[in-house]
Amino acid sequence: MYASHDYQRVYVWQQPVRWFHWINALCITVLGVTGYLIAHPPALLSGAEASAGYWFGTVRFAHFLAGYVFVANFLFRIYWAFAGNKYANWRNFLPLTRAQFRQVWDVLRVDILQLSNQPVPALGHNAVAYFTYAGTGLLTLFQIGSGFALYAPMSEAWLPQLFVWVTPLFGSEQNLRLFHYAVMWAFAVFTVIHVYLVVYHDYVEGHGVLSSIIGGWKFMEKRHAQADPATGISGFRGRAAPAPAPGAKTPATPAR
């Protein structure tokens, strides 16, 4: 018999964050599949004219197109880290408070070391997830820089030419290509772990993690949800609301 909980419905992930997530997932999938084909092109036999066998060119075009969308989507997420709500704020991705480090240990005790069966309450991501996403953000920057550096010799567009300095840092195009390819596999491993942990947390905690990235809403026990506005996510203190004047009525919470 499961214990009874008094849950509160909280709007966490704004629509721009949800769009970013799914566009990013689509781009990474397309980039991963086409990148693998570019690195390991299969030998396809056909009786058609050679001029009709342009499938590899289509694969490369899809890779480059997904790359441009990937860059635009990433730049928008950086903007939304300043314009969005506190769950999307850039401060969450940096180790700025002791509370964040304490939460890292608490999450590791539950998720990795299995020393506790008490889930760590977090309306947004927990600190481990935020720091992990900061790491994937750095990998994203590397993939963007290395990808456009590899594209620059075959393009006259201004954007790839901004990254021609990257190739000499690695000695040759082949060396850079190997690192670019390796990071692709790092994203693949991250995706598997990410999906597993999302399903795990959704099952164990019952906070609606899976559905929240579609609808934006999560569910949290009231005692934790009501404490969250005071402390902010991952221990970052948000802006305090002004105290009401003596005798003033407390305004009702607007409907979402």
FIKOLZA-1660 file (N, C-alpha, C; in steps of 0.1 Angstrom, whole numbers, plus 5000, padded with zeros to 4 digits):
% residues 256
   i   px   py   pz ch aa at
   1 5009 4988 5000  A  M  N
   1 5000 5000 5000  A  M CA
   1 5009 5012 5000  A  M  C
   2 5007 5021 4990  A  Y  N
   2 5015 5034 4989  A  Y CA
   2 5010 5044 4999  A  Y  C
   3 5019 5052 5005  A  A  N
   3 5015 5062 5014  A  A CA
   3 5008 5073 5007  A  A  C
   4 4998 5079 5015  A  S  N
   4 4990 5090 5009  A  S CA
   4 4998 5103 5010  A  S  C
   5 4998 5111 4999  A  H  N
   5 5005 5124 4998  A  H CA
   5 4995 5135 4994  A  H  C
   6 4998 5147 5000  A  D  N
   6 4990 5159 4996  A  D CA
   6 4998 5167 4986  A  D  C
   7 4995 5165 4973  A  Y  N
   7 5003 5171 4963  A  Y CA
   7 4998 5184 4958  A  Y  C
   8 5007 5193 4954  A  Q  N
   8 5004 5206 4948  A  Q CA
   8 5009 5206 4934  A  Q  C
   9 5001 5211 4925  A  R  N
   9 5004 5212 4910  A  R CA
   9 5011 5225 4908  A  R  C
  10 5024 5224 4902  A  V  N
  10 5032 5236 4901  A  V CA
  10 5037 5237 4886  A  V  C
  11 5035 5249 4880  A  Y  N
  11 5040 5252 4867  A  Y CA
  11 5055 5255 4867  A  Y  C
  12 5063 5245 4861  A  V  N
  12 5077 5246 4862  A  V CA
  12 5084 5250 4849  A  V  C
  13 5081 5241 4839  A  W  N
  13 5088 5243 4826  A  W CA
  13 5080 5252 4817  A  W  C
  14 5084 5264 4814  A  Q  N
  14 5077 5273 4805  A  Q CA
  14 5078 5267 4791  A  Q  C
  15 5069 5272 4782  A  Q  N
  15 5068 5267 4769  A  Q CA
  15 5081 5268 4761  A  Q  C
  16 5089 5279 4762  A  P  N
  16 5101 5280 4754  A  P CA
  16 5111 5269 4759  A  P  C
  17 5112 5266 4771  A  V  N
  17 5121 5255 4776  A  V CA
  17 5117 5242 4770  A  V  C
  18 5103 5239 4769  A  R  N
  18 5099 5227 4764  A  R CA
  18 5102 5226 4749  A  R  C
  19 5100 5237 4742  A  W  N
  19 5103 5237 4727  A  W CA
  19 5118 5234 4725  A  W  C
  20 5126 5241 4734  A  F  N
  20 5141 5239 4733  A  F CA
  20 5144 5224 4734  A  F  C
  21 5138 5218 4744  A  H  N
  21 5141 5204 4748  A  H CA
  21 5139 5195 4736  A  H  C
  22 5127 5196 4730  A  W  N
  22 5123 5187 4719  A  W CA
  22 5130 5190 4706  A  W  C
  23 5133 5203 4703  A  I  N
  23 5141 5206 4691  A  I CA
  23 5155 5201 4693  A  I  C
  24 5160 5203 4705  A  N  N
  24 5174 5198 4708  A  N CA
  24 5175 5183 4706  A  N  C
  25 5165 5176 4711  A  A  N
  25 5165 5161 4710  A  A CA
  25 5164 5157 4695  A  A  C
  26 5156 5164 4687  A  L  N
  26 5155 5161 4673  A  L CA
  26 5168 5163 4666  A  L  C
  27 5175 5175 4669  A  C  N
  27 5187 5178 4663  A  C CA
  27 5198 5169 4666  A  C  C
  28 5199 5165 4679  A  I  N
  28 5209 5155 4683  A  I CA
  28 5207 5142 4676  A  I  C
  29 5195 5138 4675  A  T  N
  29 5192 5125 4668  A  T CA
  29 5197 5125 4654  A  T  C
  30 5193 5136 4647  A  V  N
  30 5196 5137 4632  A  V CA
  30 5212 5139 4631  A  V  C
  31 5218 5147 4640  A  L  N
  31 5232 5148 4639  A  L CA
  31 5240 5135 4642  A  L  C
  32 5235 5128 4652  A  G  N
  32 5241 5115 4655  A  G CA
  32 5240 5105 4644  A  G  C
  33 5228 5103 4639  A  V  N
  33 5226 5093 4628  A  V CA
  33 5234 5097 4615  A  V  C
  34 5233 5110 4611  A  T  N
  34 5240 5114 4599  A  T CA
  34 5255 5114 4601  A  T  C
  35 5259 5118 4613  A  G  N
  35 5273 5118 4617  A  G CA
  35 5279 5105 4616  A  G  C
  36 5272 5095 4621  A  Y  N
  36 5277 5081 4620  A  Y CA
  36 5278 5076 4606  A  Y  C
  37 5268 5080 4598  A  L  N
  37 5269 5076 4583  A  L CA
  37 5280 5083 4576  A  L  C
  38 5283 5095 4580  A  I  N
  38 5294 5103 4574  A  I CA
  38 5307 5096 4578  A  I  C
  39 5309 5091 4590  A  A  N
  39 5321 5085 4595  A  A CA
  39 5322 5071 4589  A  A  C
  40 5311 5064 4587  A  H  N
  40 5311 5050 4583  A  H CA
  40 5301 5049 4571  A  H  C
  41 5304 5054 4559  A  P  N
  41 5294 5053 4548  A  P CA
  41 5293 5039 4543  A  P  C
  42 5281 5034 4542  A  P  N
  42 5279 5021 4537  A  P CA
  42 5280 5020 4522  A  P  C
  43 5284 5009 4517  A  A  N
  43 5286 5007 4502  A  A CA
  43 5272 5003 4497  A  A  C
  44 5265 5012 4490  A  L  N
  44 5252 5009 4484  A  L CA
  44 5254 5007 4469  A  L  C
  45 5249 4995 4464  A  L  N
  45 5250 4992 4450  A  L CA
  45 5237 4996 4444  A  L  C
  46 5238 5002 4432  A  S  N
  46 5225 5006 4425  A  S CA
  46 5228 5005 4410  A  S  C
  47 5217 5002 4402  A  G  N
  47 5218 5001 4388  A  G CA
  47 5215 5015 4381  A  G  C
  48 5212 5025 4389  A  A  N
  48 5208 5038 4384  A  A CA
  48 5221 5045 4379  A  A  C
  49 5218 5056 4372  A  E  N
  49 5229 5065 4367  A  E CA
  49 5237 5071 4379  A  E  C
  50 5250 5073 4377  A  A  N
  50 5258 5078 4388  A  A CA
  50 5252 5092 4393  A  A  C
  51 5247 5100 4384  A  S  N
  51 5242 5113 4387  A  S CA
  51 5230 5112 4397  A  S  C
  52 5223 5100 4397  A  A  N
  52 5211 5098 4405  A  A CA
  52 5215 5093 4419  A  A  C
  53 5228 5090 4421  A  G  N
  53 5232 5084 4434  A  G CA
  53 5238 5095 4443  A  G  C
  54 5229 5104 4448  A  Y  N
  54 5233 5115 4456  A  Y CA
  54 5229 5113 4470  A  Y  C
  55 5227 5101 4475  A  W  N
  55 5222 5099 4488  A  W CA
  55 5232 5104 4499  A  W  C
  56 5245 5103 4496  A  F  N
  56 5254 5107 4506  A  F CA
  56 5255 5122 4507  A  F  C
  57 5252 5129 4496  A  G  N
  57 5251 5144 4496  A  G CA
  57 5239 5148 4504  A  G  C
  58 5228 5140 4503  A  T  N
  58 5216 5143 4511  A  T CA
  58 5219 5142 4526  A  T  C
  59 5227 5131 4529  A  V  N
  59 5230 5129 4543  A  V CA
  59 5238 5140 4549  A  V  C
  60 5248 5145 4541  A  R  N
  60 5256 5156 4546  A  R CA
  60 5248 5169 4547  A  R  C
  61 5239 5171 4537  A  F  N
  61 5230 5183 4538  A  F CA
  61 5222 5183 4551  A  F  C
  62 5216 5171 4554  A  A  N
  62 5208 5170 4566  A  A CA
  62 5216 5172 4579  A  A  C
  63 5229 5168 4578  A  H  N
  63 5238 5170 4590  A  H CA
  63 5241 5185 4591  A  H  C
  64 5244 5192 4580  A  F  N
  64 5247 5206 4581  A  F CA
  64 5234 5214 4585  A  F  C
  65 5223 5211 4580  A  L  N
  65 5211 5218 4583  A  L CA
  65 5207 5216 4598  A  L  C
  66 5208 5204 4603  A  A  N
  66 5205 5201 4617  A  A CA
  66 5215 5209 4626  A  A  C
  67 5228 5210 4621  A  G  N
  67 5238 5218 4628  A  G CA
  67 5234 5232 4630  A  G  C
  68 5229 5239 4619  A  Y  N
  68 5225 5253 4620  A  Y CA
  68 5213 5254 4630  A  Y  C
  69 5204 5245 4629  A  V  N
  69 5192 5246 4638  A  V CA
  69 5197 5244 4653  A  V  C
  70 5206 5235 4654  A  F  N
  70 5212 5232 4667  A  F CA
  70 5218 5244 4674  A  F  C
  71 5226 5252 4665  A  V  N
  71 5232 5264 4670  A  V CA
  71 5222 5274 4674  A  V  C
  72 5212 5276 4665  A  A  N
  72 5202 5286 4668  A  A CA
  72 5194 5283 4681  A  A  C
  73 5191 5270 4683  A  N  N
  73 5183 5266 4694  A  N CA
  73 5192 5268 4707  A  N  C
  74 5204 5265 4706  A  F  N
  74 5213 5266 4718  A  F CA
  74 5215 5281 4722  A  F  C
  75 5216 5290 4712  A  L  N
  75 5217 5304 4715  A  L CA
  75 5204 5309 4721  A  L  C
  76 5192 5304 4717  A  F  N
  76 5180 5308 4723  A  F CA
  76 5179 5304 4737  A  F  C
  77 5184 5292 4740  A  R  N
  77 5184 5287 4754  A  R CA
  77 5193 5295 4763  A  R  C
  78 5204 5300 4758  A  I  N
  78 5212 5309 4766  A  I CA
  78 5205 5322 4769  A  I  C
  79 5198 5327 4759  A  Y  N
  79 5189 5339 4761  A  Y CA
  79 5179 5336 4772  A  Y  C
  80 5172 5324 4771  A  W  N
  80 5161 5321 4780  A  W CA
  80 5167 5319 4794  A  W  C
  81 5180 5316 4796  A  A  N
  81 5186 5315 4809  A  A CA
  81 5186 5328 4817  A  A  C
  82 5184 5339 4809  A  F  N
  82 5183 5352 4816  A  F CA
  82 5168 5357 4816  A  F  C
  83 5160 5353 4806  A  A  N
  83 5147 5358 4805  A  A CA
  83 5136 5349 4811  A  A  C
  84 5139 5336 4814  A  G  N
  84 5130 5327 4818  A  G CA
  84 5127 5327 4833  A  G  C
  85 5119 5318 4838  A  N  N
  85 5117 5318 4853  A  N CA
  85 5129 5312 4860  A  N  C
  86 5127 5311 4874  A  K  N
  86 5139 5307 4882  A  K CA
  86 5143 5292 4879  A  K  C
  87 5135 5284 4874  A  Y  N
  87 5139 5270 4871  A  Y CA
  87 5148 5270 4858  A  Y  C
  88 5147 5280 4850  A  A  N
  88 5155 5280 4838  A  A CA
  88 5167 5289 4839  A  A  C
  89 5168 5296 4851  A  N  N
  89 5179 5306 4853  A  N CA
  89 5193 5301 4852  A  N  C
  90 5202 5309 4847  A  W  N
  90 5216 5304 4845  A  W CA
  90 5223 5301 4858  A  W  C
  91 5219 5308 4869  A  R  N
  91 5225 5305 4882  A  R CA
  91 5225 5291 4886  A  R  C
  92 5214 5284 4883  A  N  N
  92 5213 5270 4887  A  N CA
  92 5223 5261 4881  A  N  C
  93 5229 5265 4870  A  F  N
  93 5239 5256 4863  A  F CA
  93 5253 5258 4868  A  F  C
  94 5255 5268 4877  A  L  N
  94 5268 5270 4883  A  L CA
  94 5269 5267 4897  A  L  C
  95 5280 5262 4903  A  P  N
  95 5281 5259 4917  A  P CA
  95 5283 5271 4925  A  P  C
  96 5273 5278 4929  A  L  N
  96 5274 5291 4936  A  L CA
  96 5271 5290 4951  A  L  C
  97 5264 5280 4955  A  T  N
  97 5260 5279 4969  A  T CA
  97 5264 5266 4976  A  T  C
  98 5265 5266 4989  A  R  N
  98 5268 5254 4996  A  R CA
  98 5256 5244 4995  A  R  C
  99 5244 5250 4995  A  A  N
  99 5232 5242 4994  A  A CA
  99 5232 5233 4981  A  A  C
 100 5238 5239 4971  A  Q  N
 100 5239 5231 4958  A  Q CA
 100 5248 5219 4960  A  Q  C
 101 5259 5221 4967  A  F  N
 101 5269 5210 4969  A  F CA
 101 5263 5199 4979  A  F  C
 102 5255 5204 4989  A  R  N
 102 5248 5195 4998  A  R CA
 102 5238 5186 4990  A  R  C
 103 5231 5193 4980  A  Q  N
 103 5221 5186 4973  A  Q CA
 103 5228 5176 4963  A  Q  C
 104 5240 5179 4958  A  V  N
 104 5247 5169 4950  A  V CA
 104 5250 5156 4958  A  V  C
 105 5254 5158 4970  A  W  N
 105 5257 5146 4978  A  W CA
 105 5244 5138 4981  A  W  C
 106 5234 5146 4984  A  D  N
 106 5221 5139 4987  A  D CA
 106 5216 5131 4975  A  D  C
 107 5217 5137 4963  A  V  N
 107 5213 5130 4951  A  V CA
 107 5221 5118 4948  A  V  C
 108 5234 5119 4950  A  L  N
 108 5243 5108 4948  A  L CA
 108 5240 5096 4957  A  L  C
 109 5237 5100 4970  A  R  N
 109 5234 5089 4980  A  R CA
 109 5221 5081 4975  A  R  C
 110 5212 5088 4969  A  V  N
 110 5199 5081 4965  A  V CA
 110 5201 5074 4951  A  V  C
 111 5206 5082 4941  A  D  N
 111 5206 5077 4927  A  D CA
 111 5217 5067 4924  A  D  C
 112 5229 5070 4930  A  I  N
 112 5241 5062 4926  A  I CA
 112 5245 5052 4937  A  I  C
 113 5247 5057 4949  A  L  N
 113 5252 5048 4960  A  L CA
 113 5241 5040 4967  A  L  C
 114 5228 5044 4964  A  Q  N
 114 5217 5037 4970  A  Q CA
 114 5218 5036 4985  A  Q  C
 115 5222 5046 4992  A  L  N
 115 5223 5046 5006  A  L CA
 115 5211 5052 5013  A  L  C
 116 5202 5057 5005  A  S  N
 116 5189 5062 5010  A  S CA
 116 5178 5060 5000  A  S  C
 117 5166 5058 5006  A  N  N
 117 5154 5056 4997  A  N CA
 117 5145 5068 4998  A  N  C
 118 5150 5079 5003  A  Q  N
 118 5142 5091 5004  A  Q CA
 118 5146 5101 4993  A  Q  C
 119 5137 5103 4983  A  P  N
 119 5140 5111 4971  A  P CA
 119 5143 5126 4976  A  P  C
 120 5152 5132 4968  A  V  N
 120 5155 5146 4971  A  V CA
 120 5145 5155 4964  A  V  C
 121 5138 5163 4972  A  P  N
 121 5127 5172 4966  A  P CA
 121 5133 5183 4958  A  P  C
 122 5129 5184 4945  A  A  N
 122 5134 5195 4937  A  A CA
 122 5124 5198 4926  A  A  C
 123 5118 5210 4926  A  L  N
 123 5107 5212 4916  A  L CA
 123 5113 5213 4902  A  L  C
 124 5125 5220 4901  A  G  N
 124 5132 5220 4888  A  G CA
 124 5140 5208 4887  A  G  C
 125 5152 5209 4882  A  H  N
 125 5162 5198 4882  A  H CA
 125 5169 5198 4896  A  H  C
 126 5174 5187 4900  A  N  N
 126 5183 5187 4911  A  N CA
 126 5196 5192 4907  A  N  C
 127 5205 5195 4917  A  A  N
 127 5218 5201 4914  A  A CA
 127 5227 5192 4905  A  A  C
 128 5226 5179 4907  A  V  N
 128 5234 5170 4898  A  V CA
 128 5230 5172 4884  A  V  C
 129 5217 5173 4881  A  A  N
 129 5212 5174 4868  A  A CA
 129 5216 5188 4862  A  A  C
 130 5215 5198 4870  A  Y  N
 130 5219 5211 4865  A  Y CA
 130 5234 5212 4861  A  Y  C
 131 5242 5206 4870  A  F  N
 131 5256 5206 4867  A  F CA
 131 5260 5197 4855  A  F  C
 132 5252 5186 4853  A  T  N
 132 5254 5178 4842  A  T CA
 132 5251 5185 4829  A  T  C
 133 5240 5192 4829  A  Y  N
 133 5236 5200 4817  A  Y CA
 133 5245 5211 4814  A  Y  C
 134 5252 5217 4825  A  A  N
 134 5262 5227 4822  A  A CA
 134 5274 5220 4815  A  A  C
 135 5277 5207 4818  A  G  N
 135 5287 5200 4811  A  G CA
 135 5284 5197 4797  A  G  C
 136 5271 5193 4795  A  T  N
 136 5267 5191 4781  A  T CA
 136 5267 5203 4773  A  T  C
 137 5265 5215 4780  A  G  N
 137 5265 5228 4773  A  G CA
 137 5279 5231 4768  A  G  C
 138 5290 5227 4776  A  L  N
 138 5303 5229 4771  A  L CA
 138 5307 5219 4760  A  L  C
 139 5301 5207 4760  A  L  N
 139 5303 5198 4749  A  L CA
 139 5296 5203 4737  A  L  C
 140 5285 5209 4739  A  T  N
 140 5278 5215 4727  A  T CA
 140 5286 5226 4721  A  T  C
 141 5292 5235 4729  A  L  N
 141 5301 5245 4723  A  L CA
 141 5313 5239 4715  A  L  C
 142 5318 5228 4720  A  F  N
 142 5329 5221 4713  A  F CA
 142 5324 5216 4700  A  F  C
 143 5312 5209 4700  A  Q  N
 143 5307 5203 4688  A  Q CA
 143 5304 5214 4678  A  Q  C
 144 5299 5226 4682  A  I  N
 144 5296 5237 4673  A  I CA
 144 5309 5242 4667  A  I  C
 145 5319 5244 4675  A  G  N
 145 5332 5250 4670  A  G CA
 145 5339 5240 4661  A  G  C
 146 5340 5227 4665  A  S  N
 146 5347 5217 4657  A  S CA
 146 5339 5214 4644  A  S  C
 147 5326 5214 4645  A  G  N
 147 5318 5211 4634  A  G CA
 147 5319 5221 4623  A  G  C
 148 5319 5234 4627  A  F  N
 148 5320 5244 4617  A  F CA
 148 5334 5246 4612  A  F  C
 149 5344 5242 4620  A  A  N
 149 5358 5242 4616  A  A CA
 149 5360 5232 4605  A  A  C
 150 5354 5220 4607  A  L  N
 150 5355 5210 4596  A  L CA
 150 5347 5213 4584  A  L  C
 151 5337 5221 4585  A  Y  N
 151 5329 5225 4574  A  Y CA
 151 5335 5237 4566  A  Y  C
 152 5343 5245 4573  A  A  N
 152 5349 5257 4567  A  A CA
 152 5356 5255 4554  A  A  C
 153 5365 5245 4552  A  P  N
 153 5372 5243 4539  A  P CA
 153 5363 5241 4527  A  P  C
 154 5351 5237 4529  A  M  N
 154 5342 5234 4518  A  M CA
 154 5330 5244 4517  A  M  C
 155 5331 5255 4524  A  S  N
 155 5321 5265 4525  A  S CA
 155 5327 5279 4525  A  S  C
 156 5320 5288 4518  A  E  N
 156 5324 5302 4518  A  E CA
 156 5315 5311 4527  A  E  C
 157 5306 5304 4534  A  A  N
 157 5297 5312 4543  A  A CA
 157 5305 5317 4554  A  A  C
 158 5300 5329 4560  A  W  N
 158 5308 5336 4570  A  W CA
 158 5308 5328 4583  A  W  C
 159 5298 5321 4587  A  L  N
 159 5297 5314 4600  A  L CA
 159 5308 5303 4601  A  L  C
 160 5309 5294 4592  A  P  N
 160 5320 5284 4593  A  P CA
 160 5334 5291 4593  A  P  C
 161 5336 5302 4586  A  Q  N
 161 5349 5308 4586  A  Q CA
 161 5353 5314 4599  A  Q  C
 162 5343 5316 4608  A  L  N
 162 5347 5321 4621  A  L CA
 162 5354 5311 4630  A  L  C
 163 5354 5298 4625  A  F  N
 163 5360 5288 4634  A  F CA
 163 5372 5281 4627  A  F  C
 164 5378 5287 4617  A  V  N
 164 5390 5281 4610  A  V CA
 164 5402 5280 4619  A  V  C
 165 5402 5288 4630  A  W  N
 165 5413 5287 4640  A  W CA
 165 5413 5275 4648  A  W  C
 166 5402 5268 4649  A  V  N
 166 5401 5256 4657  A  V CA
 166 5409 5245 4652  A  V  C
 167 5410 5242 4639  A  T  N
 167 5417 5231 4634  A  T CA
 167 5432 5231 4637  A  T  C
 168 5439 5242 4636  A  P  N
 168 5453 5242 4640  A  P CA
 168 5456 5238 4654  A  P  C
 169 5446 5240 4663  A  L  N
 169 5448 5237 4677  A  L CA
 169 5449 5222 4679  A  L  C
 170 5443 5214 4670  A  F  N
 170 5443 5200 4671  A  F CA
 170 5454 5193 4662  A  F  C
 171 5461 5201 4654  A  G  N
 171 5472 5196 4646  A  G CA
 171 5467 5193 4632  A  G  C
 172 5455 5188 4630  A  S  N
 172 5451 5184 4616  A  S CA
 172 5435 5182 4617  A  S  C
 173 5430 5182 4605  A  E  N
 173 5415 5180 4604  A  E CA
 173 5412 5166 4609  A  E  C
 174 5420 5156 4606  A  Q  N
 174 5417 5142 4611  A  Q CA
 174 5417 5141 4626  A  Q  C
 175 5426 5148 4633  A  N  N
 175 5426 5148 4647  A  N CA
 175 5413 5154 4653  A  N  C
 176 5409 5166 4647  A  L  N
 176 5397 5173 4651  A  L CA
 176 5385 5164 4648  A  L  C
 177 5385 5157 4637  A  R  N
 177 5374 5149 4633  A  R CA
 177 5372 5137 4644  A  R  C
 178 5383 5132 4649  A  L  N
 178 5382 5121 4659  A  L CA
 178 5376 5126 4672  A  L  C
 179 5380 5138 4676  A  F  N
 179 5374 5144 4688  A  F CA
 179 5359 5147 4686  A  F  C
 180 5356 5152 4674  A  H  N
 180 5342 5156 4671  A  H CA
 180 5333 5143 4671  A  H  C
 181 5339 5132 4666  A  Y  N
 181 5332 5119 4666  A  Y CA
 181 5331 5113 4680  A  Y  C
 182 5341 5115 4688  A  A  N
 182 5341 5109 4701  A  A CA
 182 5330 5116 4710  A  A  C
 183 5329 5129 4708  A  V  N
 183 5319 5137 4716  A  V CA
 183 5305 5133 4712  A  V  C
 184 5303 5129 4699  A  M  N
 184 5290 5124 4694  A  M CA
 184 5286 5112 4702  A  M  C
 185 5296 5103 4705  A  W  N
 185 5293 5091 4713  A  W CA
 185 5290 5095 4728  A  W  C
 186 5297 5105 4733  A  A  N
 186 5294 5110 4746  A  A CA
 186 5279 5115 4747  A  A  C
 187 5274 5121 4737  A  F  N
 187 5260 5125 4737  A  F CA
 187 5251 5113 4737  A  F  C
 188 5255 5103 4729  A  A  N
 188 5247 5091 4729  A  A CA
 188 5246 5084 4742  A  A  C
 189 5257 5083 4749  A  V  N
 189 5257 5077 4763  A  V CA
 189 5249 5086 4772  A  V  C
 190 5251 5099 4771  A  F  N
 190 5243 5108 4780  A  F CA
 190 5228 5106 4778  A  F  C
 191 5224 5104 4765  A  T  N
 191 5210 5103 4762  A  T CA
 191 5204 5090 4769  A  T  C
 192 5211 5079 4768  A  V  N
 192 5206 5067 4774  A  V CA
 192 5205 5069 4789  A  V  C
 193 5215 5075 4796  A  I  N
 193 5214 5077 4810  A  I CA
 193 5203 5087 4814  A  I  C
 194 5202 5097 4806  A  H  N
 194 5192 5107 4808  A  H CA
 194 5177 5101 4808  A  H  C
 195 5175 5093 4798  A  V  N
 195 5161 5087 4796  A  V CA
 195 5159 5078 4808  A  V  C
 196 5169 5070 4812  A  Y  N
 196 5168 5061 4823  A  Y CA
 196 5164 5068 4836  A  Y  C
 197 5172 5079 4839  A  L  N
 197 5170 5086 4852  A  L CA
 197 5156 5094 4852  A  L  C
 198 5152 5099 4840  A  V  N
 198 5139 5105 4840  A  V CA
 198 5128 5095 4843  A  V  C
 199 5128 5083 4837  A  V  N
 199 5119 5073 4840  A  V CA
 199 5120 5068 4855  A  V  C
 200 5132 5067 4860  A  Y  N
 200 5134 5063 4874  A  Y CA
 200 5128 5073 4883  A  Y  C
 201 5131 5085 4881  A  H  N
 201 5126 5096 4890  A  H CA
 201 5110 5097 4889  A  H  C
 202 5105 5095 4877  A  D  N
 202 5091 5096 4876  A  D CA
 202 5084 5085 4883  A  D  C
 203 5090 5073 4883  A  Y  N
 203 5084 5061 4889  A  Y CA
 203 5086 5062 4904  A  Y  C
 204 5098 5066 4909  A  V  N
 204 5100 5065 4924  A  V CA
 204 5094 5077 4931  A  V  C
 205 5095 5089 4925  A  E  N
 205 5090 5101 4931  A  E CA
 205 5075 5105 4928  A  E  C
 206 5071 5101 4916  A  G  N
 206 5057 5104 4913  A  G CA
 206 5054 5119 4911  A  G  C
 207 5064 5126 4906  A  H  N
 207 5063 5141 4905  A  H CA
 207 5059 5145 4891  A  H  C
 208 5056 5135 4882  A  G  N
 208 5053 5139 4868  A  G CA
 208 5064 5144 4860  A  G  C
 209 5076 5138 4862  A  V  N
 209 5088 5143 4854  A  V CA
 209 5086 5141 4839  A  V  C
 210 5081 5130 4835  A  L  N
 210 5079 5127 4821  A  L CA
 210 5069 5136 4815  A  L  C
 211 5057 5138 4821  A  S  N
 211 5047 5146 4815  A  S CA
 211 5050 5161 4816  A  S  C
 212 5059 5165 4825  A  S  N
 212 5062 5179 4827  A  S CA
 212 5069 5185 4815  A  S  C
 213 5077 5178 4808  A  I  N
 213 5084 5183 4796  A  I CA
 213 5074 5185 4784  A  I  C
 214 5062 5180 4786  A  I  N
 214 5052 5182 4775  A  I CA
 214 5042 5193 4779  A  I  C
 215 5037 5192 4792  A  G  N
 215 5027 5202 4797  A  G CA
 215 5033 5213 4805  A  G  C
 216 5045 5210 4811  A  G  N
 216 5051 5221 4820  A  G CA
 216 5048 5219 4834  A  G  C
 217 5038 5211 4838  A  W  N
 217 5034 5210 4852  A  W CA
 217 5041 5198 4859  A  W  C
 218 5045 5200 4872  A  K  N
 218 5050 5190 4880  A  K CA
 218 5042 5189 4893  A  K  C
 219 5043 5178 4900  A  F  N
 219 5035 5177 4913  A  F CA
 219 5045 5174 4924  A  F  C
 220 5043 5181 4935  A  M  N
 220 5052 5181 4946  A  M CA
 220 5043 5181 4959  A  M  C
 221 5048 5174 4970  A  E  N
 221 5041 5175 4982  A  E CA
 221 5041 5190 4987  A  E  C
 222 5030 5194 4992  A  K  N
 222 5028 5208 4995  A  K CA
 222 5038 5214 5004  A  K  C
 223 5043 5206 5014  A  R  N
 223 5053 5211 5023  A  R CA
 223 5066 5214 5016  A  R  C
 224 5069 5207 5005  A  H  N
 224 5081 5210 4997  A  H CA
 224 5079 5221 4987  A  H  C
 225 5067 5220 4981  A  A  N
 225 5064 5230 4970  A  A CA
 225 5062 5244 4976  A  A  C
 226 5057 5245 4988  A  Q  N
 226 5055 5258 4994  A  Q CA
 226 5068 5264 5000  A  Q  C
 227 5078 5255 5002  A  A  N
 227 5091 5260 5007  A  A CA
 227 5099 5265 4995  A  A  C
 228 5097 5260 4983  A  D  N
 228 5105 5263 4972  A  D CA
 228 5106 5277 4968  A  D  C
 229 5094 5285 4968  A  P  N
 229 5095 5299 4964  A  P CA
 229 5104 5307 4974  A  P  C
 230 5105 5303 4986  A  A  N
 230 5113 5310 4996  A  A CA
 230 5128 5308 4994  A  A  C
 231 5132 5296 4990  A  T  N
 231 5146 5292 4989  A  T CA
 231 5152 5293 4975  A  T  C
 232 5143 5292 4965  A  G  N
 232 5147 5291 4951  A  G CA
 232 5151 5277 4948  A  G  C
 233 5154 5274 4936  A  I  N
 233 5158 5261 4932  A  I CA
 233 5173 5259 4934  A  I  C
 234 5177 5247 4939  A  S  N
 234 5191 5244 4941  A  S CA
 234 5197 5253 4952  A  S  C
 235 5189 5258 4961  A  G  N
 235 5194 5267 4971  A  G CA
 235 5196 5281 4968  A  G  C
 236 5193 5285 4955  A  F  N
 236 5195 5299 4952  A  F CA
 236 5183 5307 4956  A  F  C
 237 5185 5317 4964  A  R  N
 237 5174 5325 4970  A  R CA
 237 5169 5335 4959  A  R  C
 238 5156 5334 4957  A  G  N
 238 5149 5343 4948  A  G CA
 238 5146 5356 4954  A  G  C
 239 5140 5365 4946  A  R  N
 239 5137 5378 4951  A  R CA
 239 5125 5377 4961  A  R  C
 240 5127 5383 4972  A  A  N
 240 5116 5382 4982  A  A CA
 240 5104 5391 4978  A  A  C
 241 5092 5387 4981  A  A  N
 241 5080 5395 4978  A  A CA
 241 5079 5406 4989  A  A  C
 242 5075 5418 4986  A  P  N
 242 5073 5428 4996  A  P CA
 242 5062 5425 5006  A  P  C
 243 5065 5428 5019  A  A  N
 243 5055 5425 5029  A  A CA
 243 5043 5433 5027  A  A  C
 244 5031 5428 5030  A  P  N
 244 5018 5435 5028  A  P CA
 244 5017 5446 5039  A  P  C
 245 5010 5456 5036  A  A  N
 245 5008 5467 5046  A  A CA
 245 4998 5462 5057  A  A  C
 246 4999 5467 5069  A  P  N
 246 4991 5463 5080  A  P CA
 246 4976 5464 5076  A  P  C
 247 4968 5454 5078  A  G  N
 247 4954 5454 5075  A  G CA
 247 4950 5452 5060  A  G  C
 248 4961 5451 5052  A  A  N
 248 4958 5449 5037  A  A CA
 248 4954 5435 5035  A  A  C
 249 4945 5432 5025  A  K  N
 249 4941 5419 5021  A  K CA
 249 4952 5413 5012  A  K  C
 250 4954 5400 5014  A  T  N
 250 4963 5393 5006  A  T CA
 250 4957 5390 4992  A  T  C
 251 4963 5394 4981  A  P  N
 251 4957 5392 4968  A  P CA
 251 4957 5377 4965  A  P  C
 252 4947 5373 4957  A  A  N
 252 4945 5359 4953  A  A CA
 252 4955 5355 4943  A  A  C
 253 4959 5343 4943  A  T  N
 253 4969 5338 4933  A  T CA
 253 4962 5338 4919  A  T  C
 254 4967 5344 4909  A  P  N
 254 4961 5344 4896  A  P CA
 254 4961 5330 4890  A  P  C
 255 4950 5327 4882  A  A  N
 255 4950 5314 4876  A  A CA
 255 4959 5314 4864  A  A  C
 256 4965 5302 4862  A  R  N
 256 4975 5301 4851  A  R CA
 256 4967 5297 4838  A  R  C
% end
